[in-house]
């Protein structure tokens, strides 16, 4: 190519080749989604359910313990995966809060179950004492109503 005004050849500017993009699989790292909200909800339900089960339906206090243990274990696993880079760290705060709620729910649920067990043992002890007193007073084990 020549320059029309000066009659001399024009140097063309070098054309830079466009960079080739890397294949998507080389750079793309798929992280497991965080379950922070799920862990937190289970921990909170476990905490709230412990006193409710004690007042209303004491044998179901195991639900509080079960939810607490599940939240605790899920929280531990998820936090470990977040630290190792296998899980999205965006829900780390929720996961930690859920893990702590799971620990508290496990302790509260365990205390509720312990109190229920103590109440049952106390009722059995009172029943045994009533039988002993009846036998001592009457000389027989007749506990029928008159």
Secondary structure, DSSP 8 states (H G I E B T S, - for coil): -B-TTT-SB--------------HHHH----B---HHHHHHHHHHHHHHHHHHHHS-GGGHHHHHHHHHHHHHHHHHHHHHHHHTSB-GGGHHHHHHHHHHHHHHHHHHHHHHHHHHHHHHHHHHHHHHHHHHHHHHHSS------
